[in-house]
């Protein structure tokens, strides 16, 4: 057995560690100038790239703004072209001299109006414009109908359509104009007192 050596108290300060990293600093002025020029050239190149990217972004934004403005301006061009045929048909009907031609012209004019309405219906169908035309007795739908007034009646149940005053329209399933309706309300239960 070896003789025991007394324990030495632990030193609270850690022992210095050797570092192997060396900081290389050049004191040569020509080398520093060359390094400074290289850094300046890199900075100028990066600034140029940044300015070009910024200009390109501005150009893309301007083109997009112009395209959006053009889209808003000409959004209904196809619809307008289709509606021109309807207008032409109505103008031809208006140009007919009813006084000179007699009763036969009136029949032809009504036939022309019917054809014009069918033409207009086909245009509406092409552009997903659908009628909201409630019939008497249909349930009042506040999403598609606008009540103009309420009328006491026992012909149809309360909160149902008595009469449609004006058709409504949906555009691609979204309400464009509500149908104007008169809605039924239950008649008062109490009779009027008689004098």
C-alpha positions in Angstrom: 0.0 0.0 0.0 1.2 3.4 -0.8 1.2 6.0 1.9 -1.7 8.4 1.7 -1.0 11.8 0.6 -3.0 14.6 2.1 -5.8 16.0 -0.1 -5.1 19.4 -1.4 -8.0 21.8 -1.5 -9.5 22.4 -5.0 -8.3 25.6 -6.6 -11.4 27.8 -7.2 -9.8 29.4 -10.3 -9.6 27.2 -13.3 -6.3 26.6 -14.9 -5.7 28.7 -18.0 -6.3 26.8 -21.2 -4.0 27.2 -24.2 -5.7 28.6 -27.3 -4.6 27.5 -30.7 -6.5 30.2 -32.6 -4.4 33.0 -33.8 -5.6 36.4 -35.0 -3.9 37.3 -38.1 -3.7 41.0 -38.6 -1.8 42.4 -41.5 0.0 45.6 -40.9 0.9 46.0 -44.5 -0.8 49.2 -45.9 -0.9 47.8 -49.5 -2.6 44.6 -48.4 -5.2 46.6 -46.3 -5.9 48.9 -49.3 -6.4 46.0 -51.6 -8.7 44.3 -49.1 -10.6 47.6 -48.6 -11.0 48.0 -52.4 -12.3 44.4 -52.7 -14.8 45.0 -49.9 -15.9 48.3 -51.6 -16.3 46.6 -55.0 -18.4 43.8 -53.4 -20.5 46.5 -51.6 -21.0 48.4 -54.9 -22.0 45.1 -56.6 -24.5 44.3 -53.9 -25.9 47.8 -54.0 -26.3 47.5 -57.8 -28.1 44.1 -57.4 -30.4 45.6 -54.8 -31.3 48.6 -56.9 -32.0 46.4 -59.9 -34.2 44.1 -57.9 -36.0 47.0 -56.4 -36.6 48.6 -59.9 -37.8 45.2 -61.2 -40.2 44.9 -58.3 -41.6 48.4 -59.0 -42.0 47.5 -62.7 -43.9 44.3 -61.8 -46.1 46.3 -59.4 -46.9 48.9 -62.0 -47.7 46.3 -64.6 -49.9 44.5 -62.2 -51.7 47.7 -61.2 -52.2 48.5 -64.9 -53.6 45.0 -65.6 -56.0 45.3 -62.6 -57.2 48.7 -63.8 -57.7 47.3 -67.3 -59.5 44.2 -66.0 -61.9 46.5 -64.0 -62.5 48.7 -66.9 -63.2 45.9 -69.4 -64.6 43.2 -67.1 -68.1 43.2 -68.7 -66.9 43.3 -72.3 -68.2 39.8 -73.2 -71.5 40.6 -71.5 -71.8 44.0 -73.3 -71.1 42.4 -76.7 -73.9 39.8 -76.0 -76.3 42.5 -74.9 -75.8 44.5 -78.1 -77.9 42.0 -80.0 -80.7 42.5 -77.5 -80.5 46.3 -77.9 -80.5 46.0 -81.7 -83.6 43.8 -81.6 -85.4 46.3 -79.4 -84.4 49.2 -81.6 -85.8 47.4 -84.7 -89.1 46.8 -82.8 -89.3 50.5 -81.9 -88.6 51.6 -85.5 -91.8 49.9 -86.8 -94.5 52.3 -87.8 -97.5 50.8 -86.1 -100.0 53.4 -87.5 -99.1 52.6 -91.2 -99.0 48.8 -91.0 -102.1 48.1 -89.0 -102.9 45.2 -86.6 -100.6 42.6 -88.3 -97.6 44.6 -87.2 -98.7 44.5 -83.6 -98.7 40.7 -83.7 -95.3 40.7 -85.3 -94.0 43.2 -82.7 -95.2 41.0 -79.8 -93.5 38.0 -81.5 -90.3 40.0 -81.8 -90.5 41.0 -78.1 -90.9 37.4 -77.2 -87.8 36.5 -79.3 -85.8 39.3 -77.7 -86.7 38.1 -74.3 -85.5 34.6 -75.2 -82.3 36.1 -76.6 -81.8 38.0 -73.3 -82.5 34.8 -71.3 -79.8 33.0 -73.3 -77.3 35.9 -72.5 -78.2 35.7 -68.8 -77.7 31.9 -68.9 -74.2 32.3 -70.5 -73.2 34.7 -67.7 -74.7 32.7 -64.8 -77.4 35.3 -64.1 -80.4 33.5 -62.7 -83.9 34.7 -61.9 -85.3 34.8 -58.4 -89.0 34.6 -59.1 -91.1 33.5 -56.1 -94.6 32.3 -56.8 -97.6 32.8 -54.7 -97.4 30.6 -51.6 -93.6 30.2 -51.6 -92.0 30.6 -48.2 -90.5 34.1 -47.7 -86.7 33.9 -47.9 -85.0 37.0 -46.5 -81.8 35.9 -48.2 -83.4 36.3 -51.7 -86.6 38.3 -51.1 -87.2 41.8 -49.9 -90.6 42.4 -48.2 -92.3 45.6 -49.4 -95.2 45.1 -47.2 -97.3 42.6 -45.3 -100.9 41.8 -46.1 -103.4 40.0 -44.0 -104.8 37.0 -45.8 -105.9 33.4 -45.2 -105.1 32.4 -48.8 -101.5 31.5 -48.0 -99.8 30.8 -44.6 -98.1 33.6 -42.7 -94.6 34.4 -43.8 -95.3 33.2 -47.3 -95.3 35.2 -50.6 -98.7 36.7 -51.5 -97.4 38.3 -54.7 -94.1 39.0 -56.4 -93.9 42.6 -57.4 -90.4 42.4 -59.1 -88.1 39.5 -59.9 -84.7 39.3 -58.3 -81.5 38.0 -59.8 -78.5 35.9 -58.7 -75.0 36.3 -60.3 -73.0 33.1 -60.0 -75.1 32.2 -56.9 -74.6 35.5 -55.2 -77.6 37.9 -54.8 -77.5 40.7 -57.3 -81.0 42.1 -56.6 -83.6 40.7 -54.2 -87.1 39.9 -55.4 -89.6 42.4 -54.2 -92.6 40.7 -52.6 -95.6 41.2 -50.5 -95.7 38.8 -47.6 -98.7 37.2 -45.9 -99.5 37.7 -42.3 -102.2 36.0 -40.3 -105.4 37.8 -40.0 -106.1 39.3 -36.6 -107.9 36.7 -34.4 -110.1 39.3 -32.6 -113.1 40.5 -34.6 -113.6 44.2 -34.9 -116.2 45.6 -32.4 -119.3 46.7 -34.2 -121.0 49.9 -33.2 
